[in-house]
Structures are given as structure tokens and as C-alpha cells.
Amino acid sequence: MNSSDACHVVEGCPGVYIDAFQGHFLRQKSKNPNALFILSHYHGDHYQQLPRNFKYQGPASIHCTPITTRLLKEIHEVPSHLVVSHPYGATFDYEFQLPVDSKTAETSNSHKERRQDKVKVTFYDAHHCPGACIVVFELSNGNVHVHTGDMRYNASLFQTFPRLRIAVEKNKIDCVYLDTTYSHPKHDFLPQEVAIDTIASQTQALLAKNSSDRHSCSRTLVMLSCYSIGKEKVLLESSKRCNQPVYVSATKFRMLQCIDNNGETFESKEDGHSISVSANESTSTYTRDLSTSDIHVIPMGLAGEMWPFFRPNFQKIAKYVQDLDFGIVPPETEMGRESPDDAAPTSKRPSYDKVVAFIPTGWANASNWNKKNAISIKDVVIESINGTPRTIHVEVRLVSYSEHSSFSELQAFVQYLRPRTVIPTVFSNEADSQKIVTRFQHLLDHTKAQKAFFRTMTSKVDKTQPAQDEYITTDNENNPSDDSIVKHQQFCNTSPCQHETDNANVEITQIRSVPSGEESPGNITLSHVETLVTMGFPEQEARRCLFQCSNNMSMAIDSLLGACSVQSAEIHRTCRDAVNGTDQRGKSQKAEAFGAGKRKRSTECTQGTQITDFFQVKR
């Protein structure tokens, strides 16, 4: 996950920080007892610099799922009172303070007065590793933001999440903070269950040749590369097929106990394949006794390097086998070197003449080189226990397996949500981030973006009352709406050509314009009309919309945008400068610029379409 602040904060939710255990977030923001820190899952690139051994003192609490809670308390040793657990699907409120707007501040006793607001927060299964979650934020203004942390999108799973599904149905999704680990079109993976079956079946075939005599030198060792947590389904299925436990390090064993003790079932279904193993069943799947297993879990990176291209580590694998011959416990894990107390039993250890190491990774098909060298083989000479050299056969096999979304899955997810904007959370630099965003532009709801743009432009002149809470509900409750909202909805439900027909009887002379500040029902504010005209809307249409929307500027803009679309970035800049008063040109120069823009757009019209000022209105 990128260290950029934009990846760790949520728009409209001050005091909310996701996977932000680094830099000024950890040094300063965590000192605020009212801050909401969220850990999406227990991977090193997400908990980052979070202190271990009870050194984290907050006072900001860390909110996470039950599995991540156990890992934080028992493995990371974060004080229990600073970790708050939330099950999947449970919604909780987070209250925060916002500065009052200028209109309220003028009538208050203190300009420093702040108003309360809140956001509803829900965790859902991210289909990544045990305990991983995506986070859904429902703001009081009706907008919904989604932060994916790390995820593997599965439509049959994600589209069952109630609050997310309702937000999609109501077209409320605004921002998506997207796991863009594999956001290039070249990244495409097999379904997880196919990859799991591939590894488990090959492991079964390899170990079927082993002699029942565990002291025989003609034996095969299978290595499975894993992170600290993740890929558990590979281990469970391999153990089940081979009818033997999987050897893991002491730290890995403790982590798996944390996962098992949560009482969950690891299950995934996709394309007709199913892998399901209960937590209780998996308790006997792992062992610390080297003499009972020919399947060893090793850290990612031991069997081979993947960046910038695949390079197998034949010598490291051979050294691992040589250490086993000499009774040396495999020394390294992701979490550091094991202590002597964690050492596995040293008696009756088998000796191996063949080793096959599997690397399940999303980078398996990332390049032609990786595809060509997906199976790499070499005979390596090592020293035997009696001092004579012996040769072992070493194979490293890449398998296309990922717990992150492929590019096509990311596209499917964004298409399902139809958000206003996508914010990448994995990128190399700002240019790369912008390039990633462009790959999803055609899937965004640009109407939302246009409305948000114009709301920011008119924020100085449109002082409407604070929006009512529009939290998503899972029942059929209807939010109360006033007459102006009803009028607005009725107006939006008619086509542009009907607007002209239905309102033909409304004489412009009957609509009384009043100076700014003298707003009352039935009147329209002159400054509002001028603002809309400055944006490029025809004056008659602007007056008509304001009248229909009871002088509500935001509603008028929404109505006009229902039939209009901004044509270019040039128009954006012109409108913004004009409304914000930052355009210092003379009146004649502005008029000339507007006219030039109009003429330019007119040349780009298609048949049956007429450009009115800077907007294309379908007739």
C-alpha cells in the first residue's frame, strides 16, 4: 500500500485513518483519543510501523475484525484495551466534529464553535486473507465511500453485502479507494480454487512416491511458499489430499491458532469449484514435528525472487535441505529468527534427495520470462552428514495464484459500484497513479463528478441548510422530503424537450428577481441567475429552473446537468474562474473568450445536436 496520505484518509470523515500506522499518522494522529484507526488486515505493509511488545500506547483505538484483533493482541502484543473488534456485517457509528459553515458562524457566539456529524462504518469480507476486510463508510449527506484495503473481488460474494448492495442500487457510491496491486491489463489469474487444486494434486502425486520408511534417502520434500498469513486454503487442501500435517514455523503456528480459535470456516466457491475446511478441522493440519511431515511451509522469497523478474533460489533451497540433514531447525520466518525454545523435535528426521518448491503468486504470468521459466530445475551438490558430497534435485514451480484482484476483476468491481471517482492505493509514483485512474474512467459515473464540480463552484453563493441524514437503511423507511425536493424530483423526471413544453406558459416577466439576501418562496435570487449564466447556461433556462426548484441553487444545477455535459477542461477552468472571481480579465475579454469557446464547440456538433454556450443539450 502506498504511503501517500490520500490512501489512508477518507473524504468527508476527519479523524478516520485506514492502515495509517506510519509517519505523522502514528506520531501525531494516534495521540488523539477520538481518532478512528482501522487496520484492514494483518499484513506487514498495512500495520507498517505499529509498535510491538505493548509499546503502542494510543490513546487512539485500533478497529478491526475478530481475527485481526486476536493477531494484534497475541502476536503483535498491542494492549487489549486499545483494540476494538467488529464482526463482518456489523455497523457502528463514528462521531466527529466539523467546523460550522460561515453562515452559521455569523450567528453563533463563537467562530470556533464546531458542529457534530457522524459516519456509519461496516466491515465486509475482502476475500484476501483471514480477517481481511473492505470498509464501507456511509456519510450523513448520503454519499458512500468504499476502502478495499487488499481484496480479491468475487462477484458472488461481494454482491451479497447488504449495505453495499443497497448503496449501489441507490447510486450512492462516491469514492472507491481501490487495491490496484494488479491494475495493468496484463495481470490475469486463474480462479483461486483452480490454483489450489493444481498445487494440492501435484503435491499428492509427488509424495505418493515416497517410501513408508521415513529414514530412506529416496524421498521428496514439498515446500509451499506463504506470507505470515494468507494462502491457508492451499495448505489445508494439500494436507487433506496427502493425509499428513504441514510443518510450519513456531510463529506461523501461533498465528494459525489465532485464526482457528476464531471458530470460522475457510470456504470459497467460484466457477463450480469449492474448498471448505472448518477451523476445528485445521487444528490438526499443522505440526511443529519435522519427522511427521514432508510438506513444509517456507517464507515468500526463500524459493525465489519475483521482482523485477523470476529468479529461483536453488542454493537457498539446497541449504535448507542440508540443514535438515544436520539437525538444524529451519531458522527464518517473516517475523524473525526463532528462539531455541521454539525448536522442532530433532529425532528421526528424514533425508531428501528431491525438493519441489511451489510459489503461488500473481506475478507468475506477469512477463514472458516468468511464463517461460515457470518450472525451473537444477541439480545441486550439498554436503552430507558424513562429510561426503551428495546431489539433490531441486525444482521451483510458479503457480498463478493471487489473493489480490486481477485487472478484469478490478474492472468488474468498479463497474458494479459506478462511483464518482477511483483513488488508487498501490502505485509507484504520481504519474503511475494517474495512469491507473485513466484505466477506469469509462466505468465511472461522470454525472456525479459534474454535480460535485458545480457544487464546489457555487458553494460561495449557495447557502442552503445542512442536508438531512441520508444513511442507508435495510428496511423500507422513507426519508422525509419537503415540497422543494418533490418539485425537484418531478422536474428531473421530465425530458429536456418536455421542460420547454411544460413551462411554455410560464412568462419570464412573472418571475420576480430580488437582490441577493432577500430570498423567499416564489422569488429567485438575481445572483443565482447571474451565476448560472456565467457558467454558460441560457438565462431563460436558469430562471425557469430556479423557479421550479424554489430558488434552491443545488437543485437547479442538478436539473440543468440532467440534460447537459461539460465539454472540455477549458470550459471547467473558465467557469471556475468566472464564478470564483479569479479571472482578472476585462469584461470584453471574457465575452470574447466565451464567444470563442462557443464557436469552437459549435464546429464539433453532431447532426441533431445543438450546443448552447458551453453545454450540449440534446433536442
Protein Blocks (a to p, Z undefined) as FASTA:
>chain_A
ZZbfklmccehiahiaehiaghjllmmmmmpmkbccddfbacfklnmmaceehlagojac
cdddfklmmmmmmmnopafklpccddehiacdddddddddfklmmmmmbfkbccdddddd
ddddehlaghiacdddddfkopacddekjadddfklmmmmmklmmmmmnopafbdcddfk
bmcfklccddfklmmmmmmmmmmmmmmmpcfblkbcbdcdddddddfbejklmmmmmmmm
nopacdddfklmmmmmmmmmnopacdddeehiacdddfklmmmmpccbfklpcbdcddeh
jlocfbfbdcddfklmmmmmmmmmnopacfbdfkbpcdfklpccfehiacdfbdcddddd
fklmmpfklmmmmpccdddddddfkopacddddddddddddfbdcfklmmmmmmmnopab
dcdfbdfblmlmmmmmmmmmmmpcfklmmmmmmmmmmmmmmccdddddfbdcfbfbdcdd
dfklmmmmmmmmpcfklmmmmmmmpcfklpccddehiacehiacfklmmmmmmnopafkl
mmmmmmmnnopaklmmmmmmmmgccfbfklmmmmmmmmnopambdfklmmmmmmmmmmmm
mmmpcehiacehjbccdZZ
